[in-house]
Amino acid sequence: MAAVSETIVREYFELHEFLVRQHRKYIAQTKREDDDIDFFVLNPHPQKHDAGVPFILSSPDLSFIERAIVVVKGWHTETFSMAVLAHAPEIFRFVEPKVFQQAARAFGGNGAPTKILVVPALPQGEDARQQSVELLRSKGIDAVIPFRVMLADLI
């Protein structure tokens, strides 16, 4: 299922005119530190935005993203609740300083790329959703994009 999810994400960013580079993942005895990153995306014509970009991104918000590392986790039918996030530390591996710095070097230039996590869904309840968002932010995630946003645009 991971290949299908990654294809959806790639097509979504390409639909929004991003240049997309997929990190080549090798199957080997040892896992490399940057294997958790799925895509490097670059917006060749980013727009300026004074208010900043919201944490939960929608398609119109993408025009304000200049460059980002994108990680796809889960299939589009799961919900990223506090329980899932608390018991899956591998979700946050790509924001660890060593991994992120290596990924940021792939872009060159100034400024750090936005760290985007593609999530199946966030909880529906406001309190549970807010708790999940706070946890994601505290771990270093800059933004999330729910699969439903991507699927709606692609359809």
Salt bridges, closest charged atoms under 4 A:
GLU6 OE2 - LYS25 NZ 3.56
GLU14 OE2 - ARG10 NH1 3.05
GLU33 OE2 - LYS98 NZ 2.89
ASP34 OD2 - HIS23 NE2 3.63
ASP34 OD2 - ARG32 NH2 3.24
ASP35 OD1 - HIS23 NE2 3.74
ASP36 OD1 - LYS31 NZ 3.56
ASP36 OD2 - ARG93 NE 3.51
ASP38 OD1 - LYS25 NZ 2.37
ASP142 OD2 - LYS115 NZ 3.85
ASP153 OD2 - HIS16 NE2 2.62
